[in-house]
Amino acid sequence: MRIGELATRAGLSRDALRFYEQVGILTSERRPNGYRDYPPEAVPWLAYVRTAQSLGFTLAEIAEHGAELAQAPDQAAALSALFADKIRIVDTRMAELAALRAELAARAGTDCPLRERNAPSVRPYG
């Protein structure tokens, strides 16, 4: 199918499809006239890409793991392993954000919130 039909069926712009090709998310064959020709499997693949993005996966991660998932004998198990890795990343980030929040809360309302703790008061530069 040509790019316009794929864009319509996938609910994406032609520019998005070209970008996905550029970053290795999508492939097409070139016809002799230069038009891109996409396989029918591109439509469900693009739905997967959009779902993966909504679950926090970057396009780089999707491109990196797409081929190995396609070759995996048990795609559900392979995806579950990727999800477990992503959960660990999210948990780490949540802990970092909780520590940052605690630090901000401890500094809020002090005489100089940007001063290092237990450091003498300093007038702002400028």
Secondary structure, DSSP 8 states (H G I E B T S, - for coil): --HHHHHHHHT--HHHHHHHHHTTS---EE-TTS-EE--TTHHHHHHHHHHHHHTT--HHHHHHHHHHHHH-SSHHHHHHHHHHHHHHHHHHHHHHHHHHHHHHHHHTTSS-TTS-TT--------
